[in-house]
Amino acid sequence: MRKSYRVKKEADFQLVFDQHHSVANKMFIVYTMEREQPAHFRLGISISKKVGLRGHERVWVKRRIRQSVLEFKPNLRQDVDILVIARPAAHDQDMAIIKQNLEHVFKLANLFVNEDDN
């Protein structure tokens, strides 16, 4: 995923947190914020040390989240910033479970483009 698709700055993260449109399931919390200039969505990922004490464990989870979102990319709304926060339950899960839980929480957040809108 290109860097232009990422929320990187702390100020951008804080702006999305302050909007506080959030949904959650047992593995992820997702914050969203609509943007006025929707060239494409942006994604921010936060993995705390509660998920994995070692850095490589947290990177492992982050890579799987990023790959799942990349697979959802054609169906995602383009006018939002998305922050995904992993909960400790995401630590030892395989790719299929992570993708399934992300899809569930994205549906709760209404991040998918409706099929009948096309």
N, C-alpha and C positions, 0 to 999 in steps of 0.2 A: 504494500500500500504506500503510495507516494506521501511525502511529508506534508504536502498541501492538504491532505485528508486528515491531519492530526491536530488535536488541540494540545499544545505544548506549554504555553505560557501559564504561569500561576494565575495571572489576572484573568485569563480566559476561563480557566477552571472555576475560579471564584465567581465569575459572572454567571456561569451555568448553575452553580450551586445556589446562588442567591435567587434565581428564578424558581427553584425548588419544585419542578414538575418531575416527580420521581415515582417509579414503580419498582417492585422487587419480587424475587422468588427466593428459594433456599440457597441459590448459588451466586446470584448477582443482584446488584442495585443499579438501576439505570436512571440517570438524570438527563432531561432533554431541555433544549431551548430553541425556539424558532428564530430564524435569522431573516433579515430583510434582503440580503444579497445572496440568493441560493445558487451559487455556481455548483456546489456539491456539498454533501454532508461532511462534517468533521467528527473525528472520533478521538476521545481521550480515554485512557485505561489507567486505573489505579489498582495496584496490588500491594496490600500491606504485609508487614512481617508476620501477621497472624496467619496468613495463607501459607507462607513458607519461610522458614528462618534463613535459608540459604538463598543467595541471589539467583542461582541457576534454576531453583524451583519456581521462583516468581516469574522469571523470564519464560519458563516452560508454559506456565498458565497464560501469560500475556501473548505469546506467539499463537496459542490455540484460539484465544479470543479474536485476535487480529485476523487469523485465517478464516474463522467462521464468519466474521463480518464481511470479509472480502467475497465470500461465496454468496452472501445475502445482498451484495452491493447493487445488482440490477433491480432489485425489488424494494430498495430502501428509499424513503423520501429524501430529497436533496436539500430541503430548506431547514435542516436542523443541525445543531451541535449535540453530540451524544457522548455522555460520560458513562463508562462501565466500571463499576467497582466490584471486584471479586470478593466473595465471602470465603471463609476457610473451607467450606464444603467443596469448593472447586479444586482443591489441591490435588487429590489423587484420582481425578476423573479422566477418562479417555476422551478423545476428540468428539465422538458421537454424542456423548452425554453433555459435554460443554456446548456443542452446537444446538442440541435439543433444548437446553435450558435458556440459551441466548435467544433462540427463536421464540420461546414462550414469553420471555420478558419483553422482547421487542413487540410482540403482538399486543401485550398489555399496554404498552406505551404508544400504540398506534403508529409505529414507525414504518410499516410496510405500505407501499402504494397499493390502493385497491385495484383489483383486476378489472372491474367494470368501468374505471375511470379512463382506461386507455382507448 
